[in-house]
Amino acid sequence: MSTAAHAPSLVEELVLLVVEDDGGIAFTAGTPGFGMAVIGGCLVELNLIGAIDADLDGIRVLDASPGRGKALDLVLAEVAAGPEARVEQWVVRLFPHAQEIIRAALASLIGRGILAQSERRFLWVLKERSYPMRDDRELKEAKRRIYDTLMTDRIPSPHDSVLLGLALAGGLLEAFLSKAEISRLEDRIREAGGIDLIVRGVEAALRQDQLVRAQAMLYPF
């Protein structure tokens, strides 16, 4: 079993999905989808710990006190200072902070001995790819859990369901599954990825971003 202090958070696992086995960074890390998925992960974590409440009408802050870690404190402060808005609107507004949040997650993973940095590579330290217990189970590395979920009919944990949903929304599955596999497993991915409200918000934010980019490409003409 790993000697890491605790298992990676949802945001950290999203970051780990773009770290390849040889220490390189997957191409999916260069897309807007990755950053928006990470923002969505922060909102999910804040919702789970009761700092915010998210529903169809928007996000409301329930507890703005800091001390939840650099990434969550940053997102929580921004939401607390801003007007009430829907999830997808907050994902877009918070997107400029994605790089800072990703770097904070990498620093945490390195500090806990899960990754090691060598020049421009992030090398896996935990060769067995397992972490301390969560819900009385040893936690396998995120990619392995996604594989296990998709290749079996087991019911994923709520954490894994949201992880899969955000990975799909952000295009992160393409880093370790072929397009043919994703197409073949589409029904299972949708079923296991669930219909989490914040995941749907990330999907809506990405559609909005793609529309803006499409319009910028063609107009004015």
Secondary structure, DSSP 8 states (H G I E B T S, - for coil): ----SS---HHHHHHHTTB-TTS-B-GGGGSHHHHHHHHHHHHHHHHHTTSEEEETTEEEES-----S-HHHHHHHHHHHHS----HHHHHHHHGGGHHHHHHHHHHHHHHTTSEEEETTEEEES-TT-EEEEETTEEEE-HHHHHHHHHHS-----HHHHHHHHHHHHTTGGGGTS-HHHHHHTHHHHHHHHTT-HHHHHHHHHHHHHHHHHHHHHH---
